């Protein structure tokens, strides 16, 4: 069975990270049994080091930096770090399961993965700062300890004002509208990046939509606008078809 | 037969515009007979209006703006403006010819078309300003008349210094290196965006490589570096396989 390492929050489903949702959805999309092992942010480094996982980045002092998602697959004895590497591992290891990379090509989805962060970028601080009061104390303290000195201010001071939020969401909406034109080029009724075939590109999008939904709140006016009004409801409709892969195991 | 409207230069092959090369390559890729009708930049508006072509943009004063490429297809009596629309028209009208959009999906290539300008953006002023002394007088005068007042300086003053060129090319190289990682994700020996299958995405890239080659000069150290050294020679190798579509007819 696959173990997915994820950061817990106070939210009912615990998971909240957009990047870790990518791996979570990819495993479920492949229909593979898995369980989650929850790791507070302060414990990721020591835990992943002990597990023998690859670091994903380098700290300013040159030491290896460990981030999630990481998976451990006891069927192969392998640890894989970083969401795209995990998706590629699952595709290569379980080729008989539904394909995350249809047509056997990887570049279009790598391009999507490179492009997509810029779409969300204007709203990133809105979404990420909304999680402050939803994190468990050890993770919140870790973020304060590592981020506040870098930013020169307290987390609470990074939360945009209501007016700033409106501006940042409007800029995000404009970027989504460009992505809508890209999806729309496939033709009416074709919901996915590859037309009628869902792929890891759509899961990258869905992971971020779930993260945005948890951030602004499922019952909020913002989520209603994003999922039902932006781009003729494209994003809410697309997410509905993929939400079955949003599972905690 | 298809007529392609293109802007001539003093270069041996006359064509120089990256955007018009996209259409030129797409028509040749489809194996369709065509002829070029050369239009100096100052004549594009009146000529395209008379032809009944769609404008592609709007001038600041609200009037329609006409740009090339435009094609006229006498087999269907249709005029099509704008490179992506031309590619889609060719695909829909000549589906039995080699496919510009393999797998029947359009979004991956639309994404590529949206992403690619940012790759070249740092070097854009280097490449575009190198054409100043290669343009015919009517087009050069038109550009001076329309661009210099907007920029508040003469074309010659927009040419980057040798030091600036080095910096701008280094930034362009860095962006190409990200694109290299995207292409490389398909695996060793897979040259194209869709692996072994060339598509309109690769033609967008080739059109820009030809434009860069004409700008810096085929025999220059810069082109040698870009085509043979950047990213292990990926771009020069890719262009070589597609250069047969770079035809003047």
Interface residues (C-beta under 8 A of the other chain):
Chain A: X102 X103 X104 X105 X106 X107 X108 X110 X111 X112 X114 X115 X178 X181 X182 X183 X185 X186 X187 X190 X193 X194 X195
Chain B: X102 X103 X104 X105 X106 X107 X108 X110 X111 X112 X114 X115 X178 X181 X182 X183 X185 X186 X187 X190 X193 X194 X195
